[in-house]
Amino acid sequence: MAHDPDPRLLRAFSAVAEELHFTRAAARLYVAQQALSRDIRRLERELGVELFVRTTRQVFLTPDGERLLPHARAVLAAYEELGAAFTGAGGAPRPLLVDLNSPNGMFSGRVLERARELAPPDCELMARYESGLTWAAAEILAGRLDASFGRVAGLDRSVRARLDWQPVRYEPMAVLLPEGHPLVDRPAIEPADLAGETIYGGAGNPRTLEWTDLARQLFDEHGIRLAPPAPLAVGVDEFRRLMAKNRTPVLVVVTFKALPGTVLRPLMRPVPLSPVALVWRKGLRHPGLDALRRAAAELAAAENWLVRPEDCWLPEEDAAVMGGSG
């Protein structure tokens, strides 16, 4: 029997026990129903008992579930008290540090803006720009950052095991071409059209290993060469200067803002997808994180961010990881 069940599993159990409905409990926790069911099954395996009886019409607690519920509530209450002991002056929570990856107006900024509207008045959410989930994840685990956005499947499994995440968006990919490139006259480009080309996919940047891995998988399937490692260009002006000098196309996402002297073209047939999740340290409790998760779920539902095009490209591991949290 497990002696220290993950608090997340206890929260999942308590939500279902109180709602007696998996769909409502999943909505309350801002997680996919599939992820919630998986957490309940995991808790049942760890405890060696069955907690719920499920029928086509009803969900109700077993005797073991009834026995667990008061203990789960006591443990979760203790976690709440622990969090309250580390709030800021006057009882306000400490600021939540949120990495947006980039300051250039991509969708993560919209999630943060909406979260600030949803958060309690005394809750501060502060933006950071770490530029890459590989780097940001290390900062999260070191306690220097609270949340970030990015491709979870590209992280080392040992790192992933210490994080929680919530799928937010499938971001279609694009290619940033220098002016005068033979393909700039096309409104969209197929990956097959880039066969034999050398394209920059972040090689050499230790902060974005998850992005380079995704680029390599896409390029290998379509005969595209990954540009060799290069020193990291810091700042828009330096990036633009190097691109004008080297004239190497760059793999980006469709929300990337094209720079002067460049043309952005979406990729299609198939549409390669960059899977993005909101990521935080396992066990973190903060009203700002609650607001951030609610904002991400709200925008994803309103704008169909998690709907995949029929003709799309996505690695199997990414599809599995985006199926739920943890």
ZIKAUR-V246792 format. One record per pair of residues at least 12 apart in sequence whose C-alpha atoms are under 8 Angstrom apart, sorted by sequence separation. I is the first residue (numbers start at 1). J is the second residue. D is the distance in Angstrom with one decimal. If there is no record, write none. Layout:
i;j;d
I;J;D
I;J;D
This chain:
i;j;d
50;62;6.9
51;63;7.6
136;148;6.5
254;266;6.2
12;25;7.7
15;28;7.6
51;64;5.8
52;65;6.5
112;125;7.7
152;165;7.9
253;266;7.9
15;29;7.7
22;36;7.6
50;64;6.8
51;65;4.3
98;112;8.0
201;215;5.7
22;37;7.6
49;64;6.8
50;65;7.3
51;66;7.9
112;127;8.0
133;148;7.0
201;216;7.6
278;293;7.6
133;149;6.7
12;29;7.7
133;150;5.3
244;261;7.3
132;150;7.2
133;151;6.9
278;296;7.9
133;152;7.8
240;259;6.8
134;154;8.0
240;260;7.5
134;155;6.4
141;162;7.6
240;261;7.8
253;274;7.5
133;155;7.9
137;159;7.5
203;226;7.7
12;36;6.4
203;227;7.0
204;228;7.5
205;229;7.6
199;224;7.3
201;226;6.4
203;228;6.2
204;229;4.0
205;230;7.7
103;129;6.6
198;224;6.3
199;225;6.3
200;226;6.0
201;227;6.8
203;229;4.5
204;230;5.4
205;231;7.4
12;39;6.8
13;40;6.2
96;123;8.0
98;125;6.8
100;127;6.6
101;128;7.4
102;129;5.3
195;222;6.0
196;223;6.0
197;224;5.5
198;225;4.5
199;226;5.4
200;227;4.7
202;229;7.4
203;230;6.8
204;231;6.5
205;232;6.0
12;40;6.7
95;123;6.6
96;124;6.3
97;125;6.1
98;126;5.9
99;127;5.8
100;128;6.1
101;129;4.7
102;130;7.3
194;222;7.7
195;223;4.7
196;224;5.3
197;225;6.0
198;226;5.7
199;227;5.2
200;228;7.6
204;232;7.2
93;122;7.3
94;123;7.5
95;124;4.8
96;125;4.8
97;126;5.0
98;127;5.0
99;128;4.4
100;129;5.4
101;130;5.2
102;131;5.8
194;223;7.8
195;224;4.8
196;225;6.4
198;227;5.4
9;39;5.7
92;122;5.8
93;123;6.1
94;124;7.4
95;125;5.6
96;126;6.1
97;127;6.1
98;128;5.7
99;129;5.2
100;130;7.4
101;131;4.0
192;222;5.7
194;224;6.2
195;225;7.8
9;40;6.7
92;123;6.7
93;124;7.9
95;126;6.6
97;128;6.7
99;130;6.1
100;131;7.7
101;132;5.9
191;222;6.3
192;223;7.7
101;133;7.7
9;42;7.8
10;43;7.8
9;43;6.1
215;251;7.5
21;58;7.6
99;136;7.3
5;43;7.2
20;58;7.6
21;59;6.2
271;309;7.4
20;59;5.3
273;312;6.8
20;60;6.0
271;311;6.2
272;312;5.7
273;313;6.0
274;314;7.7
5;46;7.5
108;149;7.2
270;311;5.1
271;312;4.4
272;313;4.5
273;314;5.8
269;311;6.3
270;312;4.7
271;313;5.8
272;314;6.4
17;60;7.5
269;312;7.3
270;313;5.8
275;318;6.9
2;46;5.3
17;61;6.8
268;312;7.9
1;46;6.0
2;47;5.8
277;322;7.5
1;47;5.1
99;145;7.4
1;48;6.4
98;145;6.8
99;146;7.9
101;148;7.3
275;322;7.3
97;145;5.4
98;146;6.0
99;147;6.1
100;148;6.2
101;149;7.0
200;248;6.6
96;145;8.0
97;146;5.2
98;147;4.9
99;148;4.5
100;149;6.5
199;248;6.0
200;249;6.2
201;250;6.3
96;146;6.2
97;147;6.6
98;148;5.8
99;149;7.0
198;248;6.9
199;249;5.1
200;250;4.7
201;251;5.5
96;147;7.9
198;249;7.4
199;250;5.4
200;251;6.2
17;69;7.5
199;251;6.7
218;272;7.7
14;69;6.7
154;209;7.3
155;210;6.2
154;210;4.1
153;210;7.6
154;211;7.3
14;72;7.0
152;210;7.8
14;73;7.2
151;210;6.4
154;213;6.8
151;211;7.4
154;214;7.4
214;274;7.9
11;72;7.8
10;72;5.8
11;76;7.3
178;243;7.2
10;76;7.5
178;244;6.9
7;75;7.9
7;76;6.9
178;247;5.8
177;247;7.9
178;248;7.2
135;206;7.4
136;207;7.7
177;248;7.5
178;249;6.5
134;206;7.6
135;207;4.6
177;249;4.8
134;207;5.3
135;208;7.0
176;249;5.5
177;250;6.8
133;207;6.9
134;208;5.6
175;249;6.6
176;250;5.0
132;207;5.0
133;208;6.3
134;209;6.1
175;250;5.6
176;251;6.3
131;207;6.7
132;208;4.4
134;210;6.4
175;251;4.7
176;252;6.6
189;265;6.5
191;267;6.5
130;207;7.9
131;208;7.1
132;209;7.7
133;210;7.1
174;251;6.2
175;252;5.6
188;265;5.4
189;266;6.3
190;267;5.4
191;268;7.1
132;210;7.8
173;251;7.3
174;252;5.2
175;253;7.5
187;265;6.4
188;266;5.1
189;267;4.9
190;268;5.0
191;269;7.5
132;211;7.8
173;252;5.8
174;253;5.0
184;263;6.7
186;265;7.8
187;266;7.7
188;267;5.9
189;268;6.1
190;269;5.7
191;270;7.5
173;253;4.1
174;254;5.3
188;268;6.7
190;270;7.1
172;253;5.8
173;254;5.6
184;265;7.6
171;253;6.4
172;254;5.9
176;258;7.1
179;261;5.6
171;254;7.2
178;261;6.2
179;262;5.2
178;262;4.5
179;263;6.3
177;262;5.5
178;263;6.3
176;262;6.4
177;263;5.2
176;263;5.7
177;264;6.2
176;264;4.5
177;265;7.5
175;264;5.8
176;265;6.5
174;264;6.7
175;265;5.5
174;265;5.5
175;266;6.4
174;266;4.0
175;267;6.9
173;266;6.3
174;267;5.0
172;266;7.6
173;267;6.0
172;267;7.6
173;271;7.1
217;315;7.9
172;271;6.4
173;272;5.5
172;272;5.9
173;273;5.8
172;273;4.6
173;274;6.5
171;273;5.4
172;274;6.1
170;273;5.7
171;274;4.8
170;274;5.6
171;275;6.2
170;275;4.6
171;276;7.1
169;275;6.2
170;276;6.1
169;276;5.2
167;275;7.9
168;276;5.9
169;277;6.8
167;276;6.4
168;277;4.9
167;277;4.2
168;278;6.4
166;277;5.3
167;278;6.3
165;277;6.1
166;278;5.2
165;278;5.4
166;279;6.7
165;279;4.3
164;279;5.9
165;280;6.2
163;279;6.8
164;280;5.5
163;280;5.8
164;281;6.0
163;281;4.6
164;282;5.1
162;281;6.5
163;282;4.6
162;282;5.6
151;274;7.2
151;275;5.6
152;276;7.5
150;275;7.2
151;276;5.1
152;277;6.8
150;276;4.6
151;277;6.4
149;276;6.2
150;277;5.4
152;279;7.8
166;293;7.5
149;277;5.5
150;278;6.9
168;296;6.1
149;278;4.6
150;279;7.5
168;297;6.8
148;278;5.9
149;279;5.9
147;278;7.0
148;279;5.3
169;300;6.6
147;279;5.4
148;280;6.7
168;300;6.0
147;280;4.5
146;280;5.9
147;281;7.4
171;305;7.8
31;166;6.8
146;281;6.8
170;305;6.0
169;305;4.6
170;306;5.6
168;305;6.8
169;306;5.0
170;307;7.4
168;306;6.6
170;308;6.9
167;306;7.7
140;280;6.8
141;281;6.3
140;281;6.2
147;289;7.9
107;255;7.5
106;255;5.8
106;256;6.7
104;256;7.5
104;257;7.0
167;322;5.5
166;322;7.9
167;323;7.6
167;324;6.8
166;324;6.7
167;325;7.3
165;324;7.8
166;325;5.4
165;325;4.9
164;325;5.9
165;326;6.2
164;326;4.9
125;288;6.4
163;326;6.8
123;287;7.1
124;288;7.1
153;317;6.5
123;288;6.2
153;318;5.4
161;326;7.2
152;318;7.7
160;326;7.8
120;287;7.4
151;318;7.9
119;287;6.8
120;288;7.9
153;321;6.2
119;288;5.9
152;321;7.2
119;290;7.9
116;288;8.0
119;291;5.2
115;288;7.4
118;291;5.6
116;291;7.4
115;291;4.9
116;292;7.9
115;292;4.8
118;295;7.4
114;292;7.8
115;293;7.9
115;294;7.3
112;292;6.5
115;295;5.2
111;292;6.9
114;295;5.7
112;295;7.6
111;295;5.7
111;296;5.6
111;299;7.3
96;286;7.7
96;288;6.1
93;286;7.4
95;288;7.9
96;289;7.3
93;287;7.7
83;285;6.9
83;286;7.8
80;285;7.8
30;293;6.7
30;294;6.5
30;297;6.6
8;283;6.8
7;283;6.7
6;283;8.0
35;323;7.0
34;323;7.4
35;324;4.6
34;324;6.7
35;325;6.1
32;323;7.7
32;324;6.0
31;324;7.1
31;325;7.3
